[in-house]
Amino acid sequence: MRDFLLGLAFVIGGGVVIAVAQTYPTMPTLQFGPSLFPSLIGGGMVIGGLVLALTRVGQLRIAFAGPRAQTPRYDYRGLLISLLPCALIVFYILASEWLGAPLCMAVSMLILMLLRGARPWLSLIVSLVVATAIYLLFSRYLLIPLPEGTLLSQILP
């Protein structure tokens, strides 16, 4: 049941992402504009959500058709773990202006790696290196400005 509902939530979320991406301005000189990647991500969310929801329809029928001998206990920890990436995205959106993109990315990756059971020192090193590489790739190579944040504005290049 939980996977079915989570799949429906991804379908709805992907639809919202696609709808919002279509409102972005288009560039007359380019074949694609700023709506391309958000639309692709939204499309992936819709397809993944449909696959997840449709694979659970059979189990849903069995659960509603059969007698209920014992009500299974709901796994709240699993639900919280499933929602953690969404919460970290909201954290990035709200905190990146003050903390900066590299620090927010590093904290998010560190939390996710520790949750998956990685060693703490390895998680710290990997999250710092990958966040720095992503920041430098976007800011130096792709020339896409990411928030530096007021906390680290004098330190970053």
C-alpha positions in Angstrom: 0.0 0.0 0.0 2.8 2.4 0.9 4.7 1.8 -2.4 1.5 2.4 -4.3 0.8 5.7 -2.6 4.5 6.7 -2.9 4.3 5.9 -6.6 1.2 8.1 -7.0 2.9 10.9 -5.1 5.8 10.7 -7.5 3.4 10.8 -10.5 1.8 14.0 -9.1 5.1 15.6 -8.1 6.5 14.9 -11.6 3.5 16.4 -13.2 3.9 19.5 -11.1 7.6 19.7 -12.1 6.7 19.4 -15.8 3.9 22.0 -15.5 6.1 24.5 -13.7 9.0 23.9 -16.2 6.7 24.7 -19.1 6.3 28.2 -17.7 10.0 29.0 -18.1 10.9 31.4 -20.9 12.1 30.0 -24.2 15.1 31.2 -26.0 14.4 31.9 -29.7 18.0 31.2 -30.8 18.2 27.8 -29.1 16.4 24.5 -29.9 16.0 23.9 -26.2 15.7 26.2 -23.2 15.8 26.2 -19.5 12.7 24.0 -19.3 14.5 20.9 -20.8 16.2 19.4 -17.8 13.4 20.0 -15.3 10.9 18.5 -17.8 13.2 15.4 -18.2 13.4 15.0 -14.5 9.6 15.4 -14.1 9.1 12.9 -16.9 11.4 10.4 -15.1 9.5 11.0 -11.9 6.2 10.3 -13.7 7.5 7.1 -15.3 9.1 5.8 -12.2 6.0 6.6 -10.1 3.8 4.8 -12.6 6.0 1.8 -12.6 6.1 1.7 -8.8 2.3 2.1 -8.5 1.4 -0.4 -11.2 3.7 -3.1 -9.8 1.8 -2.9 -6.5 -1.7 -3.1 -7.9 -1.8 -6.9 -7.7 -0.7 -6.8 -4.1 -3.3 -4.1 -3.4 -6.1 -6.3 -4.8 -5.0 -9.3 -2.7 -4.8 -7.1 0.4 -8.3 -5.7 0.0 -9.9 -9.0 -1.2 -8.5 -11.4 1.5 -9.6 -11.6 5.1 -7.7 -9.6 7.6 -6.4 -11.9 10.3 -3.9 -9.5 11.7 -3.4 -5.9 11.0 0.3 -5.3 10.2 2.0 -2.6 12.1 2.9 0.5 10.0 6.6 1.2 9.5 7.0 4.9 10.3 10.8 4.7 10.2 10.6 3.5 6.6 8.3 6.3 5.6 10.6 8.9 7.2 13.6 7.4 5.4 11.6 7.6 2.1 10.8 11.3 2.7 14.3 12.3 3.8 15.6 13.1 0.3 12.6 15.4 -0.2 13.3 17.1 3.2 17.0 17.6 2.2 16.0 19.2 -1.0 13.8 21.6 1.0 16.7 22.2 3.3 18.9 23.0 0.3 16.4 25.5 -1.1 15.9 27.3 2.3 19.5 27.2 3.6 21.7 27.6 0.5 21.5 31.3 0.4 22.9 31.6 3.9 25.1 28.5 4.1 26.1 28.3 0.4 25.6 25.5 -2.1 28.8 23.5 -1.3 28.1 23.2 2.4 24.4 22.3 1.9 25.3 19.7 -0.7 28.0 18.2 1.6 25.6 18.1 4.6 22.9 16.4 2.5 25.3 13.8 1.1 26.7 13.2 4.5 23.3 12.5 6.1 22.3 10.2 3.2 25.5 8.2 3.3 25.4 7.9 7.1 21.8 6.7 6.9 22.8 4.0 4.4 25.5 2.7 6.8 28.7 4.1 5.4 31.7 4.7 7.6 31.5 8.2 9.1 35.1 9.3 8.1 34.5 8.0 4.5 31.2 9.7 4.3 32.7 13.0 5.4 35.6 12.9 2.9 33.4 11.8 0.0 30.7 14.3 0.7 33.2 17.2 0.9 35.1 16.2 -2.2 32.0 15.6 -4.3 30.3 18.8 -3.1 33.4 20.8 -4.0 33.7 19.1 -7.4 30.1 19.8 -8.2 30.4 23.4 -7.1 33.6 24.0 -9.2 32.1 22.2 -12.2 29.0 24.4 -12.2 30.6 27.7 -11.2 33.8 27.5 -13.3 33.2 25.1 -16.2 29.4 25.5 -16.9 29.3 29.1 -15.6 26.1 28.5 -13.7 26.2 30.6 -10.5 25.4 28.6 -7.4 24.7 30.4 -4.1 27.9 31.1 -2.2 26.1 31.9 1.0 26.9 34.7 3.4 28.7 32.3 5.7 31.5 31.3 3.3 31.4 34.2 0.8 35.0 35.3 1.5 36.4 31.8 1.4 35.1 30.4 -1.9 36.8 31.2 -5.2 
